Amino acid sequence: MKSRLDGFILIGLGISFLLALFLSPYASTSPDGLEKVAETKGFSEKGESWKFWKYAPLRDYAIPWIKNEKVSTALSGLIGILAIFFIALGIGRLIKKTPTKKIILLILFSSLISLFSTSTYAARPLATDDAGTV
């Protein structure tokens, strides 16, 4: 059973690599839905000025020291795939070693934190329309 699961994971990882290498360089350069709404509503500058994004390692899906845009996009996709894979692998191994009661408490605790942190933002509007109203 374990070897079948390992094979499935490796096939999925291989397909992800192929997609990142050969399709991501040809992705649309137009802004996605969230960026388009931010530009239309006029608050995209607020997000770009957030200090955290200035230090993002692969900002705009590009590696700064690689001049070829297509190669840079493909390599940043590969790095992203590997990062997510190893994060998921680490979480999986941590959950496997942790008793069930601790996992349930961890899920409840994290959901409580997210519940209380999002409620403060829901009380005020994030954007206004062209007339300046909500």
C-alpha positions in Angstrom: 0.0 0.0 0.0 2.8 2.4 0.9 4.6 1.9 -2.4 1.4 2.7 -4.4 0.9 5.9 -2.4 4.6 6.9 -2.9 4.2 6.3 -6.7 1.0 8.4 -6.8 2.8 11.2 -5.0 5.8 11.0 -7.2 3.6 11.0 -10.4 1.8 14.1 -9.1 5.0 15.8 -8.3 6.4 15.0 -11.7 3.3 16.4 -13.4 3.5 19.5 -11.3 7.2 19.9 -12.4 6.3 19.6 -16.1 3.5 22.1 -15.8 5.7 24.6 -14.0 8.5 24.2 -16.5 6.6 24.2 -19.7 3.3 26.0 -19.1 4.0 28.7 -16.5 6.3 30.7 -18.7 3.3 31.2 -21.1 0.8 32.3 -18.5 -1.1 35.5 -19.1 0.6 38.7 -18.1 -2.7 40.4 -17.5 -3.6 40.9 -13.8 -5.7 38.2 -12.1 -9.2 38.9 -10.7 -8.0 40.3 -7.4 -5.4 42.6 -8.9 -7.9 43.8 -11.5 -10.5 44.7 -8.8 -7.8 46.5 -6.8 -6.7 48.5 -9.8 -10.3 49.3 -10.8 -11.3 50.4 -7.2 -8.0 52.3 -6.8 -6.5 50.6 -3.7 -3.8 48.5 -5.3 -1.1 50.9 -4.1 -2.1 50.2 -0.5 -1.3 46.6 -0.9 2.0 47.2 -2.8 3.2 49.6 0.0 2.9 46.8 2.6 6.5 46.2 3.8 6.2 42.4 3.9 5.8 42.2 0.1 9.0 44.1 -0.5 11.0 41.2 1.0 9.1 38.4 -0.6 11.6 35.9 -2.1 9.8 35.3 -5.4 7.8 38.5 -5.9 5.8 38.6 -9.2 6.8 34.9 -9.8 10.3 36.0 -10.8 13.9 35.4 -9.6 15.6 38.8 -9.6 19.1 37.7 -10.7 17.8 35.7 -13.8 17.2 38.1 -16.7 15.3 35.7 -19.0 11.7 36.2 -17.9 10.4 32.8 -19.0 13.3 30.9 -17.3 12.8 33.0 -14.2 9.1 32.2 -14.1 9.6 28.5 -14.6 12.3 28.3 -11.9 10.2 30.2 -9.4 7.3 27.8 -10.1 9.6 24.8 -9.4 10.8 26.5 -6.2 7.2 27.1 -5.1 6.2 23.5 -5.9 9.2 22.2 -3.8 8.4 24.5 -0.9 4.8 23.5 -0.7 5.6 19.8 -1.1 8.2 19.9 1.8 5.9 22.0 4.0 3.0 19.5 3.4 5.4 16.6 4.0 6.6 18.1 7.3 3.0 18.7 8.5 2.1 15.2 7.5 4.9 13.7 9.4 4.2 15.9 12.4 0.5 14.9 12.4 1.5 11.2 12.0 3.6 11.4 15.2 1.2 13.4 17.2 -1.6 11.8 19.2 -5.2 12.3 18.0 -6.3 14.4 21.0 -3.5 16.9 20.4 -4.4 17.2 16.7 -8.0 18.0 17.6 -6.9 20.6 20.2 -4.6 22.2 17.6 -7.3 22.4 15.0 -9.8 23.9 17.5 -7.2 26.4 18.8 -6.2 27.5 15.3 -9.8 27.9 14.2 -10.5 30.0 17.3 -7.6 32.2 16.5 -8.7 32.7 12.9 -12.3 33.3 14.0 -11.3 36.1 16.4 -8.7 37.7 14.0 -11.1 37.9 11.0 -14.0 39.4 12.9 -12.1 42.6 13.6 -11.6 43.1 9.9 -15.1 42.3 8.9 -16.4 45.2 11.0 -15.0 47.8 8.6 -15.2 47.8 4.8 -12.1 47.1 2.8 -13.1 49.0 -0.3 -15.5 51.7 -1.5 -17.2 52.3 -4.8 -16.4 55.3 -7.1 -18.6 57.6 -5.1 -16.7 56.9 -1.9 -19.5 54.9 -0.3 -19.6 51.2 0.7 
